[in-house]
Amino acid sequence: MDIVEILRWRYATKKFDSLKKIPQKKIDIIKQSFNLTATSYGLQPVKLIIVEDTEIRKKLVEYSWNQTQVVEASHLLVFCTINKIDANYIRTYYQLIKKIRNTPDEILKPFEDFLIEDFDKKNKEEIEIWAAKQAYLAMGNLLTVCAVEQIDACPMEGFLPAKYDEILNLESQGLKSVLAMPIGYRANDDIFAEMKKVRKEVSESIIHL
């Protein structure tokens, strides 16, 4: 399939085949793809929690508005933001740039100083909103990657982040859950699989100047 047909194939899967598991080699592709996702300034203020443990996922169903995809799927992806994006975090990122690219300090320092000053002006809520946007970027990327790999997925905002944070012990790791996405393989009797996509005409959704 070409990429357009692949995107037509994907849908928000409502019922997964709980007996089908995603091979480890495809989980590794998802890991690498997440790590390669574009983020603002390249700062990567997001982390991905991959929950395979069924018992943990059973606990999360209650706090996911009882959406059974959470436990029926092969794995559950939880997209998290890093709580502390400060001067030290930014400096660490620029040290990594220097290490990987061997870029001279005189080139990096102005950009590093600008970012530190810019983030110093933002309040906690502004930084949280900015970081959450990066989580959405990552989810969008992984939705496409999953489709290319013929993995079904269901992007979810409908869950209680505070309860996810508690069950997954995220606060102690400096993280906060933002989005969830069960992934696996559609059940044969998921009626949504055969439904036609409902989308506007391309001419209605795109302005080409």
PyMOL commands that set and color helices and strands:
alter all, ss='L'
color gray80, all
select helices_A, chain A and resi 3-9+24-35+40-42+54-64+69-72+87-101+105-121+124-148+161-167+171-173+191-194+202-205
alter helices_A, ss='H'
color red, helices_A
select strands_A, chain A and resi 46-51+75-82+152-153+175-184
alter strands_A, ss='S'
color yellow, strands_A
deselect
rebuild
show_as cartoon
